[in-house]
Amino acid sequence: IYKKIKNEVIDGKISDTKFNKEIKIKKCIVQYDAKTKINFGSFSIKKNQKIALVGPSGSGKSSFIDMLLRLFDPKVGSINLDNTNIKNFKIENYRKLFGLIPQDPYLYNDTIYNNIVCGRDNISKDEVIKAAKLANADHFINEKRKKYNTIIGDRGVLLSGGEKQRISIARALVGSPDILIFDEATSSLDSKSELVVQKAIERILKFKTAIIIAHRFSTIKNADKIIVINDKKIQDIG
């Protein structure tokens, strides 16, 4: 017997989704069950600001990202995009504001080009190359025999860790998102690969709003605001 799971995230009606000034987190509390809740309090993310989220594993950093992307809604409080509650926006349109670079990028057994485009039919070749250059990936791609048409194997097994992460960054950039989310983007890399990826990140951050989840100081040293999450609540902001 299969039980249908009710989706509690209700789609909004506003299609025109733009990020002009700031996102405001207002007294948000996420509750998973009677015993587990995370208090994110109130703070803002202004356009072109770099926000770092730090804290031990399990403290709630990824839950904040899931809430921001509307994978679930806060039990208490609200999130406003330029004074409009994000619940009022069409979810598909709202999520296009974000580009996610995860810790472990999922790559397909396909060409580098198709992995960057990732099924989107409105992306041009020039946009792919521009994104790859920004991600510090164009150089190593052009060193390969088939360049952008190189097959990379299941989960990108034929690439190094740093190469995979730069492809993941290019994939996020090619959709021209307003806000980039780096979820431990360099934590699984060796020091040499981290340096190359870090240079790409620093280049990108000059032009974007960013939320950076990280343990390493090198990743967050240039953040405008650091938010410390510990013991299921925001401990400090500075």
C-alpha positions in Angstrom: 0.0 0.0 0.0 1.5 3.3 -1.1 0.6 6.4 0.9 0.5 9.7 -1.0 2.7 12.3 0.6 1.2 15.7 0.7 3.3 18.5 -0.6 3.0 21.3 2.0 4.9 23.8 -0.1 2.2 25.6 -2.0 3.0 27.4 -5.3 2.5 31.1 -5.5 1.0 33.1 -8.4 3.6 35.9 -9.1 5.7 35.1 -12.2 7.8 38.2 -12.3 10.6 37.3 -9.8 13.5 39.8 -9.5 16.1 40.4 -6.8 16.7 44.2 -6.5 17.6 45.0 -2.9 17.5 42.4 -0.2 16.2 39.2 1.2 14.9 39.5 4.7 14.7 36.5 7.1 12.1 37.4 9.7 11.9 35.4 13.0 12.1 32.1 11.1 11.8 28.8 12.9 12.0 25.4 11.2 10.4 22.5 13.0 10.9 18.9 12.0 9.1 17.2 14.9 8.1 17.9 18.5 11.7 17.9 19.7 13.7 19.2 16.7 13.5 22.9 15.7 16.0 25.4 14.4 15.7 29.1 15.2 17.2 31.2 12.4 16.1 34.5 13.9 16.1 37.7 11.8 18.7 39.1 9.4 19.0 40.3 5.8 21.0 39.4 2.7 21.5 42.5 0.6 22.2 42.5 -3.1 25.9 41.8 -3.9 26.6 40.9 -0.3 28.7 37.8 0.6 27.2 35.9 3.5 29.1 33.1 5.2 27.3 30.4 7.2 29.6 28.6 9.6 29.0 26.0 12.3 29.4 22.3 13.2 27.8 19.5 11.1 24.1 19.1 12.0 23.8 22.6 13.3 21.3 23.7 10.6 23.3 25.3 7.8 21.9 23.1 5.0 18.4 23.4 6.5 18.7 27.1 6.1 19.4 26.7 2.4 16.6 24.2 2.0 14.2 26.7 3.6 15.5 29.6 1.4 15.0 27.5 -1.7 11.4 26.6 -0.5 12.0 22.8 -0.2 10.0 23.5 2.9 8.6 26.6 4.6 9.4 27.9 8.1 6.9 26.9 10.8 7.1 30.4 12.2 8.2 33.6 10.5 8.6 34.6 6.9 11.2 35.3 4.1 10.7 38.4 2.0 12.2 39.1 -1.3 12.2 42.9 -1.8 9.2 43.2 0.6 7.2 40.3 -1.0 6.8 37.1 0.9 8.5 34.4 -1.2 5.4 32.2 -0.8 3.7 34.5 -3.3 6.1 33.7 -6.1 5.9 30.8 -8.5 8.4 28.3 -7.2 10.0 27.5 -10.5 10.6 31.2 -11.3 11.8 31.9 -7.7 14.3 29.1 -7.8 15.8 30.5 -11.0 17.3 33.3 -8.9 19.7 30.8 -7.4 22.7 28.8 -8.6 23.8 26.0 -6.3 27.3 24.6 -6.2 27.2 21.5 -3.9 30.0 19.8 -2.0 29.7 16.7 -4.2 28.6 17.8 -7.7 26.5 15.3 -9.6 27.8 14.9 -13.1 26.4 12.7 -15.9 28.0 10.2 -18.3 27.9 12.7 -21.1 30.0 15.5 -22.6 31.4 18.5 -20.7 29.2 20.7 -22.7 26.0 18.9 -21.9 26.9 18.7 -18.2 27.2 22.5 -18.1 23.9 23.0 -20.1 22.2 20.3 -18.0 19.1 20.0 -20.2 18.3 23.7 -20.5 17.4 24.5 -24.1 17.8 28.3 -23.9 21.6 28.2 -23.4 23.9 29.2 -26.2 27.4 28.0 -26.9 28.8 31.4 -26.2 27.1 31.4 -22.8 28.6 28.0 -22.0 32.1 29.2 -22.9 31.7 32.4 -20.9 30.6 30.5 -17.8 33.5 28.0 -18.2 36.0 30.9 -18.3 34.5 32.5 -15.2 34.7 29.1 -13.5 38.4 28.7 -14.4 37.4 25.7 -16.4 37.9 26.7 -20.1 41.7 26.2 -20.0 41.6 22.5 -18.9 38.6 21.8 -21.1 40.5 23.0 -24.2 43.5 20.8 -23.3 41.4 17.7 -23.7 41.3 16.1 -27.2 37.6 16.6 -27.8 37.4 19.8 -25.7 33.8 20.5 -24.8 32.7 17.3 -26.4 34.8 15.2 -24.1 32.8 12.4 -22.3 33.5 12.5 -18.6 32.1 9.2 -17.4 29.6 8.4 -14.7 29.6 11.1 -12.0 32.6 12.6 -13.8 34.9 9.8 -13.0 37.3 10.8 -15.8 37.9 14.2 -14.2 39.9 15.3 -11.2 38.1 16.6 -8.1 39.0 20.2 -9.0 37.8 19.8 -12.6 34.5 18.4 -11.5 33.9 21.3 -9.1 34.7 23.8 -11.8 32.3 22.2 -14.2 29.7 22.4 -11.4 30.4 26.1 -10.9 30.1 26.7 -14.7 26.7 24.8 -14.6 25.5 27.2 -11.9 26.7 30.3 -13.6 25.4 29.6 -17.1 21.8 30.3 -16.0 22.8 33.8 -14.9 21.5 33.4 -11.3 21.3 36.5 -9.0 22.4 34.5 -6.0 25.0 31.8 -5.8 25.0 29.2 -3.0 28.3 27.5 -2.3 27.7 24.4 -0.1 31.1 23.3 1.2 32.3 23.7 -2.4 36.0 23.1 -1.6 35.9 20.8 1.4 36.6 17.6 -0.5 39.5 19.0 -2.6 43.2 18.7 -2.0 45.1 22.0 -1.3 46.2 22.4 -4.9 42.7 21.9 -6.4 41.2 24.1 -3.7 43.5 27.0 -4.7 42.4 26.8 -8.4 38.7 26.6 -7.4 39.1 29.3 -4.8 40.5 31.7 -7.5 37.4 31.0 -9.6 35.1 31.6 -6.7 36.8 34.9 -5.8 36.5 36.1 -9.4 32.8 35.3 -9.5 32.0 36.9 -6.2 32.9 40.3 -7.4 29.7 40.4 -9.4 27.2 38.2 -7.4 25.3 37.9 -4.2 26.6 34.8 -2.5 25.8 32.5 0.4 28.8 30.4 1.4 28.6 27.4 3.7 32.1 26.5 4.8 34.4 25.2 7.5 37.7 26.5 6.0 38.7 30.0 6.8 40.1 30.5 3.3 36.6 30.2 1.9 35.0 32.8 4.1 37.7 35.3 4.8 36.3 37.9 2.3 32.7 37.6 3.4 30.8 40.8 4.3 28.8 39.0 7.0 29.5 35.8 9.0 26.6 34.0 10.6 27.5 31.4 13.2 24.9 28.6 13.6 25.3 26.3 16.6 23.0 24.1 18.7 20.1 24.6 16.3 20.1 28.4 16.5 22.0 31.5 15.3 24.7 32.1 17.9 26.3 35.2 16.5 26.3 37.5 13.5 29.3 39.8 12.7 
